[in-house]
Structures are given as structure tokens and as C-alpha cells.
Amino acid sequence: MDAVWAAETAKQVQETAQASGIDSATLIKVAALLGAGFCMGVGAIGAAIGEGFIGGKTVESMARQPELQGALTRTMILADAIAETTGVYSLIVAIVLIFVI
Amino acid sequence: MQDLVALSVYSFNIPYLNIAVSINPVTIITTWIIMVVIFILAKVSVSRLSMIPSRAQVAAEGLYAWFDETLEESMGKAGREFVPFIATLFVFVLLCNWSSLIPNVKSPTSDMNTCFALGILVLFVSHGYAIRKKGLKKYLKAYFEPTPILFFSNVISEISKVLSHSLRLFGNLFAGGLLIALVPILLVQLFKWWGVPLGIIAMPLLNAFFGLFLGGVQALVFTLLAAAYINVISE
């Protein structure tokens, strides 16, 4: 099943390459670079929104109880690292697409 | 010589299953060197205990006391058993992350194998502790807990916890190391001659942010999440 799908995909890439006059390996590289750009671009949105939300809530809590500043800062940095995780996942995929494929 | 060692990956084939297993020698050697450094630091800071502590003793006592408080308030009385494991995990991951600041050294956590090994270690410790504390039947019943329909969802959430735990550490460190390695090359290519002074200004800032700050934060997050996982599974 997997081998049939792989063979058909390779045939389609070959046909597209021959129809438009590009080498097949170049076409794969072009597609990989395009995919890497989309991947990192869309992935950065979620991380940024999440961390902005965390920062806003932290400032709000600090305004309500200024004596908890140290603990609130530490918790904010911890929550930042966790919210960044999915952005880092898309960074890994983008780096693999650029450098390995 | 360093390049030859870095590029060589020793791989051998498991005969019946036809799986290729590869070992990175640079990662293993660096990990052993970091273990020796931790051992020496521990011996030095505990060597002459006195009521008027030296600076190394203050650092060691501060580290132990901070983890003692944090684990006791999150895990209760049983938390104190875990302080050596959690504190060692923290110091190991911290030194691994910060070892990329030494020139020519590649940090072991920028290799996927180390991060997954640490994740699997936390998996075994947390599930083993839960089985030993609750008994096998209560541990297995917990998978069917809200409704038996959610069995597969619970199993998959355990697996994804391990994956996200390791991949967070790996992704941050790998991307940081790659950026620190690529930025001088990119600056010189873009600015041709002005790239060199720009690089001299920008590199310490980059190293400080990605190396020191992110490395420290990721080590802390890894450790506190490991403690939280141990706590959650053993309730």
C-alpha cells in the first residue's frame, strides 16, 4: 500500500517536472522550502498569541497584588516555556525540511 | 580531527529485526565528561562541612533546600524521597545546556537521543513509582477512570506527555545551537565586510539569550514538569 503510494507520487513528480521543464530533484527542494516557510510562519502565530496572553494576565495580577512580584515572574517564565512548545515543534519541522530534504 | 569525529556515526545492524542502530560518539564522550564534572563539583562542595559555610557549600545547600521546599509543597511528605533524583536531573540538564557556551563543544541535549533518553527515564520512574505505591490493580484501573470509553485517550495522553517533554528540550536547544552557529556566516554573507564587527557585537547577546537564559529556563521547566508527572500519576 505504502509502496504503491510512493511509486505514484514519484511518477506524478516526474510528470510535473517534465511538463514544466524543471529537474525533479529541484522540484522536491522547491516544495520543501515552500512548506518550511508556511510551517514556521503559521506555527509562530499560536506561540506569540499564547505568550502575549500570559504576559497580560501576569501584569494584571501584579497590579492587584504587588507583593507577589517574584513568584509571579517565576511562574510567568515557566508558563512561557510551556506555551512556546508548539512553536518549537514547527521550528523542528521547518529545519528538517530545509536542511535534510 | 574534530570534524572527522563529529561526522562519524557508528552504526550497527540488529541481525533478525533489520534495524540500524547508530551511536554518536561526540555526544557520549561529552556526556561522560559532564558526569565527571558533576561528580567533582559534588565532592568539592561537600568536602569540608562547617557551620560557617564556604561558597560552594552555600550553593549546594541553597539548591537542595529550594528543591526540598518546592517538592514538599507539591508532593507532600513523600516528596522528600525524590529530592536527590530531581536535583540531579536539574543539575545534569543545566550543565548539558550550558556546555554549548564553551567553544568547540556541542551540547549533548542538542542531540535527540539524550533528550529522549531523559524522557524515557522520567516515564519509567513515574510509572514504576505509581505501581509500587498504588499496586498494579489500582494503577491499571486509573486508565479507565472517568469512563472506560476514554481508555485509548488516556494511553495516548501518556505517550504524548513523554514526547512533548523530550521534544521541548530538544527543540529549544537544537534550534538555539543552530542559530548560534549560522548567524556569523549569514552576517558575513549579507554585509560582506561590516559583518565582522556586527558579529562581534551580536554574538555575545545571542549566546547570552539562547545559551544562558533559554538553557536555564528549559532545564528548570524539564525538572518541574518531571516532578509534576511523578505527582500526577501517583496521585
Interface residues (C-beta under 8 A of the other chain):
Chain A: I77 L78 D80 A81 I82 E84 T85 V88 Y89 L91 I92 I95
Chain B: S164 L167 R168 F170 G171 N172 F174 A175 L178 V217 Q218 L220 V221 L224 L225
